[in-house]
Amino acid sequence: MAQNISGQGVDYETFKAEYDNDPALQDVIDKFDERGVTLKTSESDMPVQQGQASVGSVESSAKRAAAKVVNR
């Protein structure tokens, strides 16, 4: 059972009814089931494995570092 802010338990059927009737919840919740809720985020669903950085993040880091050196 999930708990709302007041600490009271919320079962799946109660949550589903609230979700179906509240567009604000629909805007922030990606999916939900009996086990939990997944919020919508702007991050990719594919996590970077530990120890491996994506090419874009390495390039971004290099550009930031270069800009700091040039601006000294």
C-alpha positions as CSV (number, residue, x, y, z in Angstrom):
1,M,0.0,0.0,0.0
2,A,1.2,3.5,-0.8
3,Q,1.0,6.3,1.7
4,N,-0.1,9.8,1.0
5,I,1.3,12.9,2.6
6,S,-1.0,12.5,5.6
7,G,0.4,9.0,6.2
8,Q,-2.8,7.2,5.5
9,G,-2.6,4.1,3.3
10,V,-3.9,4.3,-0.3
11,D,-4.8,1.1,-2.1
12,Y,-4.5,0.5,-5.9
13,E,-8.2,1.0,-6.7
14,T,-8.3,4.3,-4.7
15,F,-5.2,5.6,-6.4
16,K,-6.5,4.5,-9.8
17,A,-9.7,6.4,-9.2
18,E,-7.8,9.5,-8.2
19,Y,-5.4,9.2,-11.2
20,D,-8.3,8.8,-13.6
21,N,-10.0,11.9,-12.3
22,D,-7.0,14.2,-11.8
23,P,-5.2,15.6,-14.9
24,A,-2.5,17.0,-12.6
25,L,-1.6,13.4,-11.6
26,Q,-1.7,12.3,-15.2
27,D,0.8,15.0,-16.1
28,V,3.4,13.8,-13.6
29,I,2.9,10.0,-13.5
30,D,4.3,7.8,-16.3
31,K,2.8,4.5,-15.1
32,F,1.7,2.8,-12.0
33,D,0.6,-0.7,-10.8
34,E,0.1,-2.5,-7.5
35,R,3.8,-2.3,-6.7
36,G,4.4,1.4,-7.1
37,V,4.4,4.6,-9.2
38,T,6.9,5.7,-11.9
39,L,7.1,9.5,-12.3
40,K,7.6,11.2,-15.7
41,T,11.1,12.6,-16.0
42,S,13.1,14.3,-18.7
43,E,15.9,11.7,-18.4
44,S,16.3,8.8,-20.8
45,D,14.9,5.5,-19.6
46,M,18.3,3.9,-20.6
47,P,20.6,4.3,-17.7
48,V,24.4,4.7,-18.2
49,Q,26.2,1.7,-16.8
50,Q,28.5,2.5,-13.9
51,G,31.9,3.3,-15.1
52,Q,30.8,4.2,-18.6
53,A,29.9,7.7,-19.6
54,S,27.9,8.5,-22.7
55,V,29.8,10.1,-25.6
56,G,27.7,13.3,-25.2
57,S,28.6,13.7,-21.6
58,V,32.3,13.2,-22.3
59,E,32.2,15.8,-25.0
60,S,30.2,18.2,-22.8
61,S,32.7,17.8,-19.9
62,A,35.7,18.4,-22.3
63,K,34.1,21.6,-23.6
64,R,33.4,22.9,-20.1
65,A,37.0,22.1,-19.1
66,A,38.4,23.8,-22.2
67,A,36.2,26.9,-21.6
68,K,37.5,27.2,-18.0
69,V,41.1,27.0,-19.2
70,V,40.6,29.6,-21.9
71,N,38.8,32.0,-19.6
72,R,41.6,32.1,-17.0
